[in-house]
């Protein structure tokens, strides 16, 4: 009674107390209370108490529902009967009560049925029990209909903590009672006011997709009732749900082919087709129009393979779907987009024509179908391209609405790509060009010109750029010639700039490409001066132009350099942001790549100068100024150098540049080594230089690594490890580098592993863990001959065992990948000689490593990590065979039998044995996922499993 009063007081505080802190405290208390054993009795008592208010009833019904779903196992077996009786009483007493409470109680009863097999439920199982209760208590029919509705939905509710076998058995129990359910629902049709509830329950049972002959459904009273409502003035939502489920039911693949479903299909399709005119009926309610559109869209999605044959009947459905696509409301029109995409895949992919045998037959059928659907996709292009037009009040829209409009444009772009794949990019371009001519032909002077239709078409032309042939010579020259004549309205100019970048490959291939480039580059320069958005589009387009047309632009380097310098320095009206200026850096770097070596060195020096000069200036002002500068004032220039080193593909020139710039880099390393942001930027520049110049950077790499090694002892910056891993990748197998790489590895790992002795250390520095084990993986792959004999190797294995269950995704994945690389060592010729050393480290730790990996699979790590853990466990098992299987068996046997059954253990061990013998990892995934699900099915079981496996205890000894 005291607890009941406390619950009421906490609820009162949660909903009515003026102080936020008190409300949060009440919320926490209530959440903790819901996890207790007492919550069963308290929630039950308060629900039976007629004095409980609505807030209390809602909370207690939710508590009871969640306890049944998640914590049913904590009750003794004899508690089932009184719990069922109590829930039944509540279901009946709330039959006219608050719907929210009734729904929660229905879910609790359904959850109970998932846990309890039909033979233990009694009364012939839950379906027979519901029928008997409805006969005895007809006044409570609404409650029992709601229970019938939620019952099949719980088959797919993975919040209910049952074993996979029991979930499958529950589905079979429902399937075997389908006929009884349909009879119950049919009988309830005689009560007019319950028709909606009956049809909602029917729709729910249809989702199970269990076999009811199509001929029986086609004449079933429930189906006929749903179809008859299509003719009423106000559409019944439940009827639409039933028909939607019938559409998918009749297209379900687990039946005996389409022929067996034809009685149902022939009943449904004409009834839906008769609604076509209502899509355009202005007197029709918008929700009704959406419901009708949904039925057409469902029909298209479900029958797309039938429709793809191009029969006369299917083309009538296609025409109706074009009608939906033409609807002015985007939410309605877009319902068909999935259909056009799936139809395109079937029409294009060769797998769809496998039944046609010979290549000639396949090609003939494919050509026939593409011809049949050509006019439909022609119409689709015209219908959807107008939907990307900017609204007149765009600038007045909220940020959220502007974001929605952008999403609309992306969705339409995808549909246009589907059309281009069916029609061909050139044919789609031709359709859009006619609309472009129409949009610009009405142009008077720039002030009165409505730019929006032209921009919409240009956006559409941009969307299909990847599908237009680079040799297209009829339309593209006219489009490109038109671009310089358009006004510099910001949104229009942004799209024009995007088009220039999107068609850069076409410009490179076109015989007239060189003559087009100067006016197009002028457009881009204009775009860089209008607004930040147009500048961003222009800078990206400039990068694409310089990448694809670099051979054509080599002779214009001086002009390009002037643009680059003005934009990067920020001269005049240029509005290019620091991030977007990197596109210009990359653009010039790509053109320089095409120059001969002697010219490239000078050009590289010139392109570096705008970034180098400000850095040199800061350094010249002395260490104090350099140390106090905001990181951003340094990284903006260092990032530009990083991009230059990445994109100028002249290894010798880059190596020379870095050697020349090393004094600047060293000064920044020495003074700013505490500053993570600056160090990340500088290490990225060095990494890109090492990637480009490789062994040509030999001299500079040596001094760079000495610097890194010394600084890492003081400041454990993750980026120092990342830079070192790049050096290991390139120089790891070079015998001349053995001594200094060995010293580097040992120094870096010795100064890392001592920091990670308990799981909390891993949690506090996940970035360092990530880069540490990425480096360790690189060492295993590229220089195992240096790494494995080193005293740091066993230290890292021990460190990985401590930290493998860290919750940070990247850190955990890096550790697991490292372990898998250790186990896979024998797969590489370089690694084979090191296998005995590896075994001397792994075998003594094998049982503990296996136990930790099993713990990770069964709850120590999130279920999203299962695949990565599985790969590590399989690699271990393949490396150590029977020994590893024994380790796994010992680990699994630690889990108590009330958490995992013997059958579940055996299935898992057999699957692991098969995978170790050369079977695919995919074959192991289902038994592992099922074991994982069983061990995570509720908090109590998860605690039991993890308490038995104790992944954080490296020295656990099994006591027989």
PyMOL commands that set and color helices and strands:
alter all, ss='L'
color gray80, all
select helices_A, chain A and resi 2-16+20-34+38-48+54-74+79-93+99-115+118-121+126-136+138-156+164-176+178-188+192-206+214-218+221-231+237-250+258-273+276-280+286-302+304-307+312-325+330-348+350-356+359-372+374-388+394-396+399-423+425-441+451-463+465-467+476-483+490-502+504-509+513-527+532-548+550-569+578-593+597-620+623-628+631-647+651-672+676-714+718-731+735-753+759-764+766-782+784-787+792-803+809-823+825-827+829-832+835-860+863-893+902-916+921-935+939-949
alter helices_A, ss='H'
color red, helices_A
deselect
rebuild
show_as cartoon
